[in-house]
């Protein structure tokens, strides 16, 4: 359907598109002014009204969040759609749908938040089910200025809507810098996921270009809007594969007015441990069987009491017999976490002493019991029977002492697996030990066995197919009282422990009731590119259906033998959009040198910024989750040969392009791509 463009020289006739657009531009200007006034009002509020210093600090923090949430983004219009509705409720007949709520000085709504229930019709209404909407209007824009509009009549059920030009152009619009929100282009199947109930854990299997990451972020924003008070207490967290990915998505939630959401990686959550380790050893440590081994290893530190307790106070000696101590220990063991159990043992022993005191006619109170629990005789007995431990001490002993590992493993691990786990050259102590990324999940498991891990209200986990079972357990502890949005693609699993089943992921996450849904229709990756990459699917994920793309992308794929990355990059720099030169990790320096005549940067996994360069050299292992308008892939055969799941890595690499893909190779392409 045609989109009406701005034409300032046309007379401002009410029936003329230019006049209509001018009126809409006036409404945008009015809305921006109102938002500025709302922010100024928030800035004028003072926390001094709170009664005490602590309350003042809390109130000031809330006011600061409110001010930050009301920040305008001049490069993006406040609204992207309009609904003309049938009357029948208290809401206005015309509603503008945008990124946040805006009202004027008389509380009249100028823009309705896209997450509000009434806004759902913008995404879901159709001629077959108009949802009370007579007409839906979409707006095109450049920067922060409205430049076009497009109307879709919904009242007549016989009308067949053609493809939206504005929607297509927005989806295909070239980009540089971080990921932007997709709030203007959310599709009906995506909207269903975004608006899932808070209590429902949702697992999204999403093919490349289907917007699964954006859907997960928008669901977080929707839940924060719908359950603001509850989630502000319990918290929402985004977990991504690396810092480069987090930097890429960092602006999405703030653009939607959500500034108080933690974003981290698995390593950032569990510990930045990175000692090198054999993939087979890491895979074994990531196996869920390790949970039972760790639990036994911890409780094996409790020693059977052989002596009783003698507590002296003045001329009196109060005794707790050895069999009574054993009964107390037996009653606590396995019924509590380790550290609370230690504290409970001290209190139970102190209580027995108080019973003896009362038998002598004394009247001790709780203060006396606490004093006895802290006394030297009680502390010595507790330390001997139920020693104070750290997760590092337990894991160090497990990986350093063959006999101890055998006792903890029982039949869960074979002798060969136990031998694989043991350090070849044990560290002298837990303080000098260098831990691996896989060890981080084991330490977290032990930490939870010792003291309960707090739960968040909602957890968004991206690239979840790459997480080990023990890492999933660690994340599951952080949403045990909440819910999760799990995002990933089984075909993009590149770790030695990559999963082949989302049901397995949900089980280890502790969210067995989670709902698995699939997004197969791509909006970003051109069909020609996606079909080329999908040749790998029978080898890496035979159970998945081939993804489909709405964009034909004729001419978007170029495969050249013996091409020059610098020449290809120079050609693409004359076009609009970002460029990612994705290369085998071992060739990053070589390719960067080859591009020395062009302004570029090398993507760093720990860097928060790319220096604003349009041209980036991207190590293949960092490409997951990112996208570029133009992608140049250098030497696919080396990418495949670099790791056991190299074909899956290549599938990831080939599906990062949203406008064009250029494949350069000297070696023969993998047979799976040429068959």
C-alpha positions in Angstrom: 0.0 0.0 0.0 1.3 3.5 -0.7 3.0 5.5 2.0 2.3 9.2 1.8 5.5 11.3 1.8 6.1 14.8 3.1 5.4 17.4 0.4 5.6 20.9 1.9 4.7 22.7 -1.3 1.2 21.1 -1.4 -1.6 23.3 0.0 -2.7 22.3 3.5 -6.0 20.7 2.5 -7.5 18.4 5.2 -7.9 15.7 2.6 -4.3 16.1 1.3 -1.6 13.7 2.6 0.8 16.7 3.3 -1.8 18.4 5.5 -2.4 15.1 7.3 1.3 14.6 7.8 1.7 18.2 9.0 -1.0 17.6 11.6 0.8 14.5 12.8 4.1 16.3 13.0 2.4 19.0 15.1 1.2 16.2 17.5 4.7 14.9 17.7 6.0 18.3 18.6 3.3 18.7 21.2 4.2 15.3 22.6 7.9 16.1 22.8 7.1 19.4 24.6 4.9 17.5 27.1 7.6 14.9 27.7 10.1 17.7 28.4 7.6 19.2 30.9 7.1 15.8 32.6 10.9 15.4 33.0 11.3 18.9 34.3 8.5 18.3 36.9 10.3 15.1 38.0 13.6 17.0 38.3 11.9 19.6 40.5 10.7 17.1 43.0 12.8 16.9 46.2 13.5 13.9 48.5 13.8 16.3 51.5 10.1 15.5 52.3 11.2 12.0 53.5 11.4 11.7 57.2 14.9 10.3 57.7 18.2 10.0 55.8 17.7 6.5 54.6 14.2 7.3 53.3 15.6 10.4 51.6 18.2 8.3 49.8 15.6 5.7 48.7 13.3 8.4 47.4 16.1 10.3 45.6 17.1 7.0 43.9 13.5 6.6 42.7 13.3 10.2 41.5 16.6 9.7 39.6 15.2 6.6 37.9 12.1 8.5 37.0 14.1 11.3 35.5 16.2 8.9 33.5 13.2 7.0 32.2 11.7 10.3 30.9 14.7 11.1 28.8 13.9 11.9 25.2 15.7 10.3 22.3 15.7 13.0 19.6 16.7 10.5 16.9 13.6 8.5 17.4 10.0 9.7 17.4 7.9 9.3 20.5 5.2 7.4 18.6 5.2 5.1 15.6 1.5 4.3 15.2 -2.0 5.5 15.6 -5.3 3.6 16.2 -8.7 5.1 15.3 -11.1 3.2 17.4 -14.8 2.6 17.7 -16.3 4.3 20.7 -17.6 2.2 23.6 -15.1 2.8 26.5 -13.6 5.7 28.4 -10.5 5.9 26.2 -10.1 8.4 23.4 -11.2 7.4 19.9 -7.8 8.2 18.6 -4.7 6.7 20.3 -1.1 7.2 19.5 1.1 4.2 20.3 4.7 4.9 21.2 7.7 3.9 23.4 6.4 5.4 26.6 3.4 7.2 28.0 3.2 11.0 27.6 0.5 13.3 28.9 -0.1 17.0 28.8 -0.5 19.4 31.8 -4.2 18.3 32.1 -3.3 14.5 32.2 -4.7 14.1 28.7 -2.8 11.1 27.1 -0.8 12.2 24.1 1.0 8.9 23.6 0.1 5.5 25.0 2.8 3.1 26.0 3.1 0.2 23.5 2.9 -2.2 26.5 -0.6 -1.0 27.6 -3.4 -3.4 27.0 -5.2 -1.1 24.5 -2.0 -1.0 22.4 -2.1 -4.7 21.7 -4.5 -4.0 18.8 -1.7 -2.2 17.0 0.2 -5.5 16.7 -2.7 -8.0 16.6 -5.7 -6.3 14.8 -6.5 -7.5 11.3 -9.5 -7.2 9.0 -10.7 -10.6 10.2 -10.4 -9.5 13.9 -10.2 -5.7 14.0 -10.3 -5.6 17.8 -12.5 -2.5 17.8 -10.1 -0.6 15.5 -11.4 1.2 12.4 -8.0 2.2 11.0 -4.4 1.6 11.9 -1.8 4.2 10.8 1.9 3.5 10.7 4.4 6.3 10.5 7.7 6.4 8.7 10.5 8.6 10.0 14.0 9.7 9.5 15.9 10.4 12.6 13.3 11.9 14.9 11.2 13.5 12.2 8.0 12.0 10.8 8.3 11.7 7.0 5.5 9.5 5.9 2.4 7.7 7.0 0.4 4.7 5.8 -3.2 3.7 6.6 -4.6 0.2 7.0 -8.4 0.1 7.0 -9.6 -2.7 9.4 -13.3 -2.2 9.7 -14.2 -3.9 6.5 -13.5 -7.6 6.9 -13.4 -8.1 3.1 -10.3 -5.9 2.7 -7.0 -7.7 2.2 -4.1 -5.8 3.5 -1.0 -5.9 1.3 2.6 -5.7 2.6 3.3 -2.6 4.6 6.0 -0.5 2.8 6.8 1.5 5.9 7.1 -1.7 8.0 9.4 -3.3 5.4 11.6 -0.3 5.1 12.0 0.0 8.9 12.9 -3.7 9.1 15.5 -3.4 6.3 16.8 0.0 7.4 20.6 0.0 7.5 22.2 0.5 10.9 25.4 1.3 12.6 26.2 1.0 16.3 24.2 -0.9 18.9 21.0 -2.9 18.4 17.9 -0.8 18.3 14.4 -1.7 19.6 11.9 -3.3 17.3 8.9 -1.9 19.0 7.5 -0.4 15.8 7.8 -3.7 13.9 6.8 -6.4 16.3 4.9 -9.1 14.5 1.8 -10.9 15.9 3.7 -14.1 16.8 6.4 -12.1 18.4 3.8 -10.0 20.3 2.3 -13.2 21.7 5.6 -14.1 23.3 6.3 -10.5 24.5 3.0 -10.4 26.4 3.2 -13.8 28.0 2.2 -13.8 31.7 4.9 -13.2 34.3 4.5 -16.6 35.8 5.0 -18.3 32.5 8.6 -19.3 31.5 8.9 -19.1 27.7 11.6 -20.8 25.7 12.0 -19.4 22.2 13.7 -21.5 19.5 14.5 -18.8 16.9 16.2 -19.2 13.6 18.6 -16.4 12.5 16.9 -13.1 11.8 13.7 -14.0 13.5 14.2 -11.4 16.2 14.4 -13.7 19.2 16.9 -11.5 21.1 14.8 -8.4 20.5 11.6 -10.4 21.6 13.3 -11.4 24.8 14.4 -7.8 25.6 10.9 -6.5 24.8 9.3 -9.1 27.0 11.5 -7.8 29.9 10.3 -4.3 29.2 6.7 -5.4 29.0 6.9 -7.3 32.3 8.5 -4.4 34.0 5.7 -2.2 32.8 2.9 -4.6 33.8 4.4 -5.7 37.1 6.4 -2.6 38.1 6.1 -2.8 41.9 6.8 -6.6 42.1 9.7 -6.7 39.7 11.3 -3.5 41.2 11.7 -5.5 44.4 12.8 -8.8 43.0 14.7 -7.6 39.9 15.1 -8.5 36.3 18.4 -9.7 34.7 19.6 -10.2 31.2 22.3 -12.8 30.7 24.2 -12.8 27.4 27.2 -14.8 26.0 29.9 -12.1 26.2 30.4 -8.4 26.8 30.5 -7.5 23.1 27.0 -8.9 22.9 25.9 -6.9 25.9 27.3 -3.7 24.5 25.4 -4.4 21.2 22.0 -4.7 23.0 22.8 -2.1 25.7 20.6 0.7 24.3 17.4 -1.3 23.7 15.9 -1.2 27.2 16.9 2.4 28.0 15.2 3.5 24.7 12.0 1.9 26.0 12.3 3.7 29.3 13.7 0.8 31.3 17.0 1.8 33.0 17.1 -0.4 36.0 17.8 -3.8 34.5 21.1 -5.7 35.2 22.8 -7.0 32.1 25.7 -9.5 32.6 27.3 -12.6 31.2 27.5 -16.1 32.7 31.1 -15.4 33.7 30.1 -12.1 35.2 27.4 -13.8 37.3 29.4 -16.9 38.4 32.9 -15.6 38.4 35.5 -14.4 35.9 37.5 -17.7 35.9 39.3 -18.5 32.7 42.1 -21.0 33.3 42.6 -23.1 30.2 41.0 -26.6 30.2 40.5 -29.5 27.8 37.1 -29.4 26.2 36.3 -33.0 27.3 37.1 -32.1 30.9 35.0 -28.9 30.7 32.1 -31.0 29.3 32.3 -33.5 32.1 32.4 -30.7 34.7 29.3 -29.3 33.0 27.4 -32.5 33.3 24.5 -32.5 35.8 25.8 -35.6 37.5 28.4 -33.3 39.1 25.6 -31.9 41.3 25.3 -35.1 43.3 29.1 -35.4 43.5 29.4 -31.9 44.9 26.7 -32.4 47.4 28.4 -35.6 48.8 31.8 -33.9 48.8 30.4 -31.1 51.0 28.6 -33.3 53.5 31.6 -35.7 53.7 33.4 -33.0 55.7 31.1 -33.5 58.6 32.8 -35.8 61.2 30.9 -38.2 63.5 31.1 -36.8 67.0 33.2 -38.9 69.4 33.1 -36.6 72.4 30.5 -34.7 74.2 30.4 -31.1 75.3 31.5 -29.7 78.7 30.6 -26.1 79.4 31.8 -24.5 82.6 30.2 -21.6 84.3 31.5 -20.6 87.7 31.6 -23.7 89.9 29.3 -25.7 87.7 30.0 -27.9 84.8 27.3 -28.7 82.3 27.6 -31.8 80.1 26.0 -32.8 76.9 26.8 -36.5 76.2 28.5 -37.7 73.0 25.4 -39.6 71.9 23.3 -36.5 72.3 25.7 -34.6 70.1 25.5 -37.3 67.5 21.7 -37.2 67.6 21.7 -33.4 67.0 24.2 -33.7 64.1 22.2 -36.5 62.5 18.9 -34.5 62.8 20.5 -31.5 61.1 22.5 -33.2 58.4 20.8 -33.1 55.0 17.8 -31.1 56.3 19.4 -27.7 56.0 22.1 -25.9 54.0 25.6 -26.3 55.2 26.3 -22.9 56.9 22.8 -22.5 58.5 23.4 -26.1 59.8 26.6 -25.0 61.5 24.8 -22.2 63.2 21.9 -24.4 64.1 24.3 -27.0 65.6 25.8 -24.3 67.9 22.4 -23.2 69.0 21.1 -26.7 69.6 24.2 -27.5 71.8 23.7 -24.2 73.7 20.0 -25.1 74.2 21.0 -28.5 75.7 23.3 -26.6 78.1 20.4 -24.3 79.1 18.3 -27.4 79.8 21.0 -28.5 82.2 21.0 -25.1 83.8 17.2 -25.1 84.3 17.5 -28.6 85.9 19.8 -26.9 88.5 17.1 -24.4 89.2 18.5 -21.5 87.1 16.4 -19.3 84.8 18.6 -18.6 81.8 17.2 -16.5 78.9 18.0 -16.2 75.1 21.0 -13.9 75.8 22.6 -16.7 77.9 21.9 -19.2 75.1 23.6 -16.9 72.5 26.6 -16.5 74.8 26.9 -20.2 75.2 26.6 -20.7 71.5 29.6 -18.3 71.0 31.6 -19.8 73.8 35.0 -21.5 73.2 33.9 -25.1 74.1 30.9 -24.9 71.7 33.0 -23.3 68.9 35.7 -26.0 69.2 33.2 -28.8 69.1 31.3 -27.3 66.1 34.6 -26.7 64.2 35.7 -30.3 64.8 32.4 -31.8 63.8 31.0 -29.4 61.3 34.0 -27.4 60.0 33.8 -24.0 58.5 34.3 -24.3 54.7 34.4 -22.3 51.5 33.3 -23.6 48.1 36.9 -23.2 46.9 38.2 -25.5 49.7 35.7 -28.2 48.8 36.4 -28.1 45.1 40.1 -28.0 45.6 40.0 -31.2 47.7 37.7 -32.9 45.2 40.0 -32.2 42.2 43.3 -32.8 44.1 42.6 -36.0 46.2 41.7 -39.2 44.3 40.4 -41.0 47.3 38.1 -38.2 48.3 36.8 -37.8 44.7 36.1 -41.6 44.6 34.1 -41.4 47.9 32.1 -38.4 46.6 31.5 -39.8 43.1 30.3 -43.2 44.1 28.8 -44.7 41.0 27.9 -41.4 39.3 31.3 -41.1 37.7 33.3 -44.0 36.2 36.9 -44.5 37.2 38.0 -43.1 33.9 35.9 -40.0 34.4 37.3 -39.5 37.9 40.8 -39.7 36.4 39.8 -37.1 33.8 38.6 -34.7 36.5 41.7 -34.9 38.7 44.3 -32.2 38.3 47.5 -33.6 36.8 49.6 -31.3 39.1 47.4 -30.2 42.1 47.6 -26.7 43.4 49.1 -26.4 46.9 45.9 -24.9 48.3 42.6 -23.5 47.3 44.0 -20.0 47.6 46.6 -20.6 44.8 44.2 -22.6 42.6 43.4 -21.3 39.1 39.8 -22.1 38.2 38.3 -22.6 34.8 35.0 -21.3 33.4 33.5 -24.8 34.0 34.8 -24.7 37.7 32.8 -21.4 38.2 29.5 -23.3 37.8 30.7 -26.0 40.3 31.7 -23.3 42.8 28.3 -21.7 42.4 26.6 -25.1 43.1 28.6 -25.5 46.3 27.9 -21.9 47.3 24.2 -22.6 47.0 24.5 -25.9 49.0 26.1 -23.7 51.8 23.8 -20.8 51.6 20.7 -20.2 49.5 21.1 -18.1 46.4 18.6 -15.2 46.2 16.0 -15.5 43.4 15.2 -12.8 40.9 11.7 -12.0 39.6 12.6 -12.7 35.9 15.7 -13.9 34.0 16.3 -13.5 30.3 18.9 -15.9 29.0 20.2 -15.5 25.5 22.2 -18.1 23.5 21.0 -20.7 26.0 21.8 -23.6 23.7 25.5 -23.1 24.5 25.1 -23.4 28.3 26.2 -26.6 30.2 23.7 -28.4 32.5 25.6 -27.1 35.5 25.5 -23.5 34.2 21.8 -23.9 33.6 21.4 -25.1 37.2 23.2 -21.9 38.4 20.9 -19.7 36.3 17.9 -21.7 37.5 18.7 -20.9 41.1 18.4 -17.2 40.2 14.8 -17.6 39.0 13.6 -20.4 41.3 10.9 -18.1 42.7 10.4 -16.3 39.4 10.3 -17.1 35.7 12.5 -16.9 32.7 12.7 -16.1 29.0 15.1 -18.6 27.3 16.3 -17.7 23.9 18.5 -19.6 21.4 18.8 -21.7 18.3 19.8 -25.4 18.5 21.5 -25.1 15.2 23.9 -22.4 16.6 25.2 -24.6 19.4 29.0 -24.3 19.3 30.2 -25.5 22.8 31.2 -29.2 23.5 28.1 -29.4 25.7 25.6 -27.7 23.4 22.1 -29.1 23.9 19.9 -30.8 21.4 16.7 -30.4 23.3 14.9 -27.4 24.8 13.0 -29.6 27.2 16.4 -30.7 28.7 17.4 -27.0 29.1 14.1 -26.2 30.9 14.6 -29.3 33.1 18.0 -28.3 34.3 16.9 -24.7 34.6 14.3 -25.9 37.1 11.5 -24.6 34.8 9.9 -27.9 33.6 6.5 -26.2 33.0 8.1 -23.8 30.6 6.5 -23.4 27.2 8.6 -24.0 24.1 7.7 -21.9 21.0 9.4 -21.5 17.7 10.1 -18.5 15.4 10.9 -19.7 11.9 10.0 -16.7 9.8 12.9 -14.3 9.4 12.7 -10.6 8.8 16.3 -9.5 8.8 18.5 -12.1 7.0 17.9 -12.1 3.2 16.4 -15.4 1.8 19.3 -15.9 -0.6 21.8 -15.7 2.3 19.6 -17.8 4.7 19.1 -20.6 2.1 22.9 -20.7 1.5 23.6 -21.1 5.3 20.7 -23.6 5.7 22.7 -26.1 3.6 24.6 -26.8 6.8 21.4 -27.7 8.9 21.2 -31.4 7.9 24.7 -31.9 9.5 24.3 -29.7 12.6 20.6 -29.8 13.5 18.8 -32.4 11.4 15.6 -32.1 13.5 15.1 -28.4 12.8 13.0 -27.2 9.9 14.8 -24.9 7.5 14.2 -21.2 8.4 12.3 -19.0 6.0 12.9 -15.3 5.2 10.3 -12.7 4.0 13.1 -10.9 2.1 14.1 -12.4 -1.2 17.4 -10.6 -1.2 18.3 -11.2 -4.8 22.0 -10.4 -5.4 22.7 -10.4 -1.6 25.1 -13.3 -1.8 28.6 -13.3 -3.3 31.0 -16.3 -3.1 34.5 -15.6 -4.5 37.6 -17.7 -4.6 40.8 -15.8 -3.9 39.1 -12.5 -3.1 40.7 -9.6 -1.2 39.1 -8.6 2.1 40.4 -5.0 1.8 39.0 -4.5 -1.7 35.6 -6.0 -0.6 35.5 -3.8 2.5 36.5 -0.7 0.5 33.6 -1.4 -1.9 31.1 -1.8 0.9 32.3 1.4 2.7 30.8 3.3 -0.3 27.4 1.9 0.8 25.3 2.7 3.8 25.4 0.5 6.9 27.7 -1.4 9.2 30.3 -3.9 8.0 31.6 -7.0 9.8 34.6 -8.9 8.5 34.3 -12.2 10.3 37.4 -14.2 10.3 38.9 -17.3 12.0 40.2 -16.3 15.4 43.8 -17.2 14.4 43.7 -14.8 11.4 42.4 -11.7 13.2 45.8 -9.9 13.3 46.5 -10.8 9.7 43.2 -9.5 8.3 43.4 -6.4 10.5 46.9 -5.7 8.9 45.4 -6.2 5.5 42.8 -3.6 6.3 45.3 -1.1 7.6 44.5 1.4 4.9 40.8 1.6 6.0 39.5 3.0 9.2 38.4 -0.1 11.3 38.5 -1.7 14.7 38.9 -5.3 16.0 36.0 -6.4 18.1 37.2 -7.1 21.7 35.1 -9.5 23.8 35.7 -7.2 26.8 35.2 -3.9 25.1 32.1 -1.9 25.7 32.7 0.3 22.7 33.9 -0.2 19.1 35.2 3.4 18.7 32.3 4.2 16.3 33.8 2.4 13.4 31.5 1.2 10.7 34.1 -1.5 9.7 34.9 -4.2 12.3 37.1 -7.2 12.2 35.1 -9.9 14.1 36.7 -13.1 15.5 34.4 -15.9 14.5 33.9 -17.0 18.1 32.4 -13.6 19.0 29.9 -13.3 16.1 27.0 -15.0 17.8 24.1 -12.7 18.5 25.5 -9.8 16.5 24.4 -8.6 13.1 25.8 -6.2 10.5 24.3 -4.8 7.3 27.2 -6.2 5.3 29.3 -9.3 6.2 32.5 -10.5 4.7 33.4 -14.0 5.7 37.1 -15.0 5.3 38.1 -18.6 4.8 35.1 -20.7 5.9 37.2 -23.9 5.9 39.5 -22.5 8.7 36.5 -21.6 10.8 35.2 -25.1 10.5 38.6 -26.7 11.3 39.2 -24.5 14.4 36.8 -26.4 16.7 34.8 -29.7 17.1 31.5 -27.9 16.2 33.0 -25.8 13.5 30.1 -26.3 11.1 27.7 -24.9 13.7 30.1 -21.9 14.1 30.1 -21.4 10.4 26.3 -21.4 10.4 26.4 -18.7 13.0 28.9 -16.6 11.0 27.0 -16.9 7.7 23.7 -15.7 9.2 25.0 -12.3 10.6 24.2 -10.4 7.4 21.1 -8.3 7.0 21.8 -6.8 3.6 24.7 -8.6 1.9 27.0 -11.5 2.5 30.4 -11.9 0.7 32.3 -15.2 1.2 36.0 -15.1 0.3 38.0 -18.4 0.2 41.3 -19.8 -1.0 40.7 -23.3 0.3 37.7 -25.3 -1.0 34.4 -24.6 0.7 33.1 -27.2 3.1 31.4 -30.0 1.2 28.1 -29.3 3.1 27.9 -25.9 1.4 28.6 -27.1 -2.1 26.4 -30.2 -2.1 
